[in-house]
Amino acid sequence: MTDMADNRVRTLLRAHQDGGAISRLYETGRIDEETFPALDLLISKVEDGGNTPEAERLTAVLAYTMTIGERPDVPNWVNRTDV
């Protein structure tokens, strides 16, 4: 289990949509084999850009996805607040 709520994942990913795996997670809650490396690359880019606090928040999103594991689209994903 993870302490991060689904809506927090969406909030943290809003500014980082990429048209690929990160956008799918943001838009549908889907986690697939492309999600993990995409988040890892994003974290590296953000950290290399000097935004360590944001990189740490995104690392928490990566931990969330790794805890949850691969899953299909989540019904009502955009409206979830407390999961």
Secondary structure as GFF3:
##gff-version 3
##sequence-region A 1 83
A	DSSP	alpha_helix	6	13	.	.	.	ID=ss1
A	DSSP	three_ten_helix	14	16	.	.	.	ID=ss2
A	DSSP	alpha_helix	21	28	.	.	.	ID=ss3
A	DSSP	alpha_helix	35	48	.	.	.	ID=ss4
A	DSSP	alpha_helix	52	68	.	.	.	ID=ss5
A	DSSP	three_ten_helix	77	79	.	.	.	ID=ss6
###
